[in-house]
Amino acid sequence: MKLKKKIKKSYEGASKFTIAVYLFLRTLVFLAFIRELFLKEYGNAILCLITLVLFIVPFFIEKKYKIKLPSLLEVIILLFIFTGVILGEIHNMYVRVDNIDTIMHTLNGFLCAAVGFSLVDLLNENVKRINLSPFFVTIVAFCFSMTIGVIWEFYEFGCDLILKTDMQKDTFLKSIATVELDEQKINKSIIIKDIDKVVLYDKDNRELATFNGYLDIGIIDTMKDLLVNFIGSLVFSIFGYLYIRNRDKYKFVDNFIVTKEIPKNVKKESN
């Protein structure tokens, strides 16, 4: 009961729309959790529980650090978590739906840049000794977002290497360039074109699999993820820079900017 009260109290200050989205998504995740238990997919059931915990993290952060997340940003974060874990990992949406992984990584770059921008902007506004230029704030936000993107790719690589997952999805190529086939060993790139089939054999010369092209093991997926993360980060950074220069003209950026929570007694005094 105490945990339930704490969870309920954590989102008391959120907008009605945000709470409605939160409760709707939480219900879907709970139903997914029951379904995975019936299917005896206990790993997926644990992912559902992790999702429920992640859902309340933004609200707890707001309460603990006395900051205010815009309603639109909160809803996007909730949808991002739901899509990434429930639809993406459990229901295999990353494989079934084309370009959804690209969209998610682009959005991740955009959101992380918004968070990084907000943190520096809050510091710049609330600490009198610090007066950072708009360009510096923008660079920090961009670098913060790219760092998060790189760390995530480290996580995917680690899971694939240690847990033998396939988070860094493979790509089939019809041509490759490699110095490994250079017989003269002068670091000359040998190009192989029109690859039709690649056959894998084990050490006993048994055929394991046949692919319609050369199997790239994750590097293209990783670089594509970082590239779209870069694009998302760059887009928000540009708008963030313009926002600092003219906050009245680019007010839509307020929907993604974390602000300092105004105490209730201050609100009353202003009225």
N, C-alpha and C positions, 0 to 999 in steps of 0.2 A: 504493500500500500504506500509506503514512504517513497519507493522508486516511482510509482505511478504519479504521486503528487508532485514530485520533482520534475518529471517529464512534462506534466500538464502546466506547471508553473513556468517552465523554461520557454514555452511559446505563447505566454499570456500577452506579450506586447506586440505580437505579429498581427498583420492585417487579416481580415476575415478570409480573403481570397487565398492567402498563403496557408492559413490553417486548413482550409477546405482541400487544397491540393495535397497538403501533408497527410491529412486523414485518409483521403482517397488512395494515395499511393501506399500508405501504410497498410490499408486493408488489402490491396492487391498483393503486397509482399507477404502478408500473413497467410493469405490463401495459397500463394505459391509455396510457402513453407510447409503447409499441411499436405499439399500435393506431392512435394518432394519426399516427405516422410512416408507417404503411402507407396511411392515408387521405390523406396529404400535408397534414394540418392542422397545419402547423408552429407556428402560434401557440398552439394547444392543447398541443402537445408541450412548448413552453417553459413553459407554465403547470404542466405536470406536474413539470418540473424544479424550478421555483420551489417547488412544494408539498413536494418531497423536502427542499429546503433548510429550509423553514419547520418541517418535522417535527422537525428536530434542534435548532432554536433554543431551545426550553424546556430541553433537557438541557444545552446549552452555557451558558445563563444560570445554571443551577444550579451548574455547576462553576466558572465564572468568578467569580461573586459569593458563592459559598459559602452558598447558600440552599437550602431544601428545599421543593419543591412537593408538596403532597399528591397521592397516586396518582389520586384521583377528579378533581382539577383538571387533572392532566396528560392523562388520558384524554379529558376533555371538550374540552380545547384541541386535541388531535389530531383528534378527531371533528369539531370545529368547522372546522378548516382543511380537512379532507377534504370535508366537506359543502359548504362555501362555494366552494371552487375546483373540485374534480373534479365533484361532482354539480350544483352550482349553475351555474357558468360553462360548463363543458365539455358537460355533459349537459342543460343548460337546465332544471334542476329548478325554478328560480324561476318559470318560466312554466307548466310542466306541473303542478306541485303547488300547490294553493291554500294561502295563508297561510304557506308555508314561509319566505318572506322576513321576515314578521312575527315568526315564532318565532326566527329567527336574530338579528334585531336586538334582540329582548327578551333573549335569552341573552347577546348581546354586552354589553348594559347591565349585566346581572347580574355577568358575569365581570370586566368592567373595574372595576366598583365593588369587587369582591373584591381585585383587584390594587392599586388605589389605597388601599384600607383596609389591606392588608397592609404596604405601604410606609410609611405613616404610623404604623401600630401598631408596626412594627419599630423605627422611629426613636424612638418614645415609650418603648419598653421598654429600649433599649440606650444611650440618651444621658441621663445623669443630670440634666443641666441643663434638659432639656425635660420638661415634665409637662402634656401636652395633655388637655383634657377629652374625655370620650366623645362629646359633641355635636360638638366641633370636628373630631375624627377622622372622624366620620360625614359631616359636611358636605364635608370635603376628598375623601373617597372618592366621594361623590355627584358633586361637581363634576368630578373627574378622569374619571369614566365619561362624563358628558355632554360633556366636551370632546373625548374620543376619538370619540364619536358624531358631533359636529359636524364634526370634521376628516374623518371618513369621508364625510360628505355633501358636503363641499368636493371631495373626491377624485372622487366620482361625478359631480358637476357639471362638474368640470374635464375628465374623460374624455368626457362627452357634448358639451361645448362645443368641445373641441380635436380629439379623436379621432373625433367623430361616432358614439359608441356610444349605447346606450340603457340605461344603468345605472339612471337614474331613470325607472322604468317609467311609461308613460302611463295615464291613467284616462279612461273615457268618462262624460260627465255628461249628464243629461237636463234640467238647468236651470243657469243661470248668473246672476250679478249683476255688472254692470260699469258704471263711470261713463264709459267710452269712448263709449257710445251716448247719453249725455246731451246733447241738442242745445242746451240752454240753458247748458251749461257752468257749472253751479252745484254741481258735485260730487255730484249726485244719483245714487244707484245705480239702474240700470235692470235689472229682473228679466225674464229670458226663460225661460218654462216650456215643458214638453212638447216638448223638442227631439227630433225624430225622425231627421233625417239632416243631416249636414254634408258638403258636397262641396268638394274642393280643386281649384283650377285653377292652371295655370302662367301666365306672362305672355302666352303666345300663346293663352290661353283654352282650352287642352286639359285635359280632366278627368284628374286624377292619381289620386284615390282618393275613396271614399265611406265615411263612418263613421256608425254608428248612435248618434249623439250628439256632443256637443261634446268635442273632444280636449284634455284637460288635459295639459300637457307637463311632467310630473314633480313639480309642487309638492305635490300630494296625497300622492304616494308618499314624498317627502322628509319632510313633516310627520308622516306616519304612522310612518315609521321613527324619527324623533326622539321621538315620543310613546311608542312601545313601549320605546325605549331608556331613556326617563325612568322607565317603570314598572319595568323590570328593575333599574335603578339604585336606585330607591326601595325596592324589596323587599329587596335585599341590605343597603342602608344601615340599614334598620330592624332587621334581624337582627344586623347588625354592632354597632349601638348596644347592643342587648340583650346581645350577646355580651361586650362590654367590661364592662357592668354586672354580669354574672354568667356567667363563663366556664364554670363547671361545669354550669349548667343548659342552656346552648345549645351543647353540645359538637359538634353536627353542623356548626356553622360552621367547625370545624377543618378540614373537608374542602376548604375553599376559601381557607384562610389560608396564605400563604407564611411560613415560619419560618426563623430563622437555623440553619444547619447546625452540629450539635454535633461538635467534633473527636473523632476516634476515641480519642485518649489520655484525653480527659475521660470518655468512656464507660467505659473500662477502670478508671479510678480510682474511678468511682461504683460499680462492681461489686465 
